[in-house]
Amino acid sequence: MPEKLPTESSAFHFVFGLKPQNEPLHLMHYLCLRSCRHVHPGSKIHLHYRHLPHGPWWDRIAAELILHQVDEQTPGFDPTRYQDTREGRFIASAGLDYAHEADFIRLRALVDHGGIYADMDTFFVRPYPRTLYQHDCVLGEESPMRDPQTGIQRPSLCNAVIIARPGAKFLSDWLSNAIDTFDGTWSRHSCQAASLLWSRTPASLHVVPWWWFYGFPANRQGITQLFEEDAPLPEGLCSIHLWAHLWWRADRTDFSAFHEGLLNETHIRSAKTTYAKLASQFLEPS
């Protein structure tokens, strides 16, 4: 059996600031890093960035981070491929290409160094079970993805939280596959590729139920439960994924009328909602 990696000495990796930072670091991102620090005391927190964040919330957390500036071009990420598909052209025009570049950065960081990767719209609630660190690679499931060509729903794995040992074979194979299959569509090279690879080499990956890493589903009901209701936490939940890309902009209301402008310090301190009640403990007294 592989040597157990203690939770206290595990390293966390985040990717942020791939585009110029025209706005100060948002409170949600601060609470991601702050909750990670408190829930996993003693862990090293690595931030991989291109453009350094700034602002009052950044000033409160920056000294606790290990900073790594990434290159202007990320190996394997080819933005010209967005022109190959209608979906890719939409993603590029919407400015969401940073998410794909982060896909490649996270895999390479974990292959090289190991540890835990998490998206910056993660909120940490409880430590990940120590037994997970016995595996070479761990992912959480997500809702099935519909194949755009066949219309058939296929199992899917989410890459918003990844636990891995350095050089994990599953991640090395996934990175090679991502370089070959990236075509600008949202998840062919990431979540769908991971699911296909898992079906071929099931022993190389340990998969946990989706609510352990993500808590609430990426739909209107899940976002309502997070930001408008006081919902019970699923048993076994360790972290919550906030699915920020679905509600961040005020002009996007197909999932929620909630948006980043409403998620401020006043809201966190006063709202009696699932996320606000959990997050308020990480704000200093006013």
N, C-alpha and C positions, 0 to 999 in steps of 0.2 A: 504494500500500500504506500502511495506517495506520502512524504512527510507533510504533516498538517501545518498550514500557514496560520499563525495566530491572528485573530481579527485585529488585535491592538497594533500590530506592526504592518498591517496591510497598507498598500498605497492606493490612493484614489486619483483618477485622471479625469479632467474635464477639458473640453475644447470650447473656446469662446473667442470673440473678437476677430473673426476671420475677415470681416468687413470693417471699414473705418467706423470708429465709435463716435457718432455725432451726438449721442445722448449719454448722460451719466448712467453708470451701472444701475439697473433697476432693482428695486427692493426684492422682487421674486428671486433674482439671481443671487443676491446677498444671502437670502434665507436658505437657498440651496446649499451654499458653501458653509454657512453658519451651522445649519442643522447637521451637515456631514461632520463638522468638527466636534459637535457636542455628542452626537450619537456614536461616533467612532473615535473616542479620545485616543490620542497618541498616534493616529494614522497620519502619514504624510499626504498632503494634498497638492497635486501637480496641476497647474493650469497651462494648457498649450494654447497660445494666442499668436495672432499676427499684429493686431493693433491693441495696445494696452488699454484696458478700461480706465475710467476715471470717475470722480464724483464722490460725494460724502459716504455712500455705502461702500464704495471701493476702498476708501481710506480706512474704513473700520476693519476690513478683512485682509487687505493686501499683504500685510506683514506675516500672516499665517500661511501663505501660499508659497510653493516653489514654482517659479515662472520659467517657461520654455517658449521662446519665440520660434515660430515655425517659418519655413522658407516661403517665398512668394509663390512658388509652384509646388504642389503636393504630388509626389510620384504616384502614378496610377489614375489620378483624377484628370480627365480630359474634357474641358468645357465645350469643345467643338461638337461633341456628340449630342448635345442638346438639340441640335438642328435636325437630328435624324428622326425624331418622333414629334407628334403633336403635343403629347404630354410633356416632353422635354422642353419644347419651345415655351410652353406655359410656365413651367417651373423657372426657367431662366428669366423670362419677362417679369415674373413675380418676385424675383430676387431671392429665391429659396435655394439657390445653388450652394450656398454655404453649408447647408445640411448634408449635402452629398460629399463635399470636400471633407467635412468632419467625419464621415463614415470611414474614409481612408486613413485619416490621422489617428482615429481611435484604435483601429485594428493594428496599425504599425506600432503604436506606442505599447500596446499590450503584448504583441509578439516579441518586442525588444525587451520589455521591462516587467511584464506581468502586473497584476493588481486588479483593481476594480475601475471600470469606466462607467460614468453616469452622465446623462444629458443635464444641461444646466437648468432645465425646468423640472428637476427632481426635488422632492422633499423627503428627508430621511426621518423615519419614525422610530424604528428599532434596529438594533444591530442585525446584520445578516447572520443566519445560523452558522455556527462554527463548522458544521459538517460540510457546508458548501466549499470550504477551502481545501477539502480533500480531493476535489475533482480538478482535472486539467482545465476544463472550461465549463462555464455555467451560463445558460440563457433562460429567459422567461418566455413562455408562450404568449401569443396575442390572438386576437380574433382572426378566423380564417380569411385569407385573401382570395378575391375572385380573379381567376386568370383572364386577362382582357381578350385573349384569343379564343379560348374555349368556353368561357363563362362558368367553368367549374371552380368551386371553392376548394382551396388547398390549405393545409395547415401552415401556419406562419409563426416565426419566432421574431421577437422584438430585440433590436440592438441598442435600446436606450439604457440598459444596464447589462454589463458583461463582466463576469468574474473569470480570470484566467491566470495560468502560470506562464512564465516566460517561455516562448517557443512552442506553445500549445499547438499540436498538429491541426486541430480543427480550425484555429484562427489563421494559421499559415496557409492552409488550403483555401479558406474563405477569402483571404486577401488576394491570392492568386486568381481565384474565380472572379472576384469583384473587378479586378483590372481587366479581365477578358470580357466580362458581360455588361459592364456599365454602358448604358445607352441613353442616359438622361431621364429615363422613367423613374418613378418615385422609389421603388423598392426591389426591382429585379436583381440588382447587385448586392442588396443588403439583406432584408428580412426574408425575401423569397429564396435567395441563394442559400442562406443559412438553413432554411427548412429543407431544401433539396439535398444539401450536403449531409444534414442530419439523417435523412432517410437512407442515404448510402453508407454512412459510417456512424451508426447509432452509438457505438461504444466510445466514440471520441468526445461526446457531449453529454452533459447532465442538464435536463430541462426541468424547471419548476413551474408550478401553476402561476398563471398570469397575475393573480392578485398579490403574490408575494412581493413582486417588484413594482407593480403599477397601480394596484389598489382599486381604481375605478376605470370603467371602459372609456374608450375614445369615441364617445357619441354624445348626443344632446343630454341624455339622462345622466351620464357620468359627470359631465361638466356642471350640470345643475346641482348634483349631489356635492360637488366640491365647493362651489362658490355661492350657492343660494340656499342650501339646506344644511342641516346638522345631521349627517348620515352616520350610521354605525360603521366602524372600521371592519373590514373582512378579517376573519381569523387567519393569523399567519402573516399579515401584511408587515413588511419591513420598510418599504419606501413607496412614495406616491409619485406617479408621473402626471404632470399637470397638462400635457398635450397643448402647450401654449400656442403652437402654430395654428390651432383651430379657432382660437378666440382672441388672439393678441391685438389685432387691429380693430379699431372702433367701427370701421365700415364693414366688417365681416360679422354677420349676425345669423348665419345659417346654423351654427351650433349654440350660440349664446349671445345675449346682449351684453354680457360681462366683457370687459376688455382691460388692457394693461393700465389705462388711465384711472380706472376705478380701484386697482390694486395698489393702495398706498398705505402709509403708516396708520392713518385714521381707520381705514377699513380693517386692517389686521387687529388693531387694538379693540375695536368695538363690535365688529360683525360676529354673530353667533352662528357661523357656518363651519363646515368641516375643516377647510383649510385654514381659515383665520384663527380658529380656536387652537389648532395644533401649532401654527406659526407664531402666535403671540408670545409664547414662552421664550422665544429667541430674540425678542426685542428688549433692549435695556429699558428700565423704568423711565417714563417721560418726565 
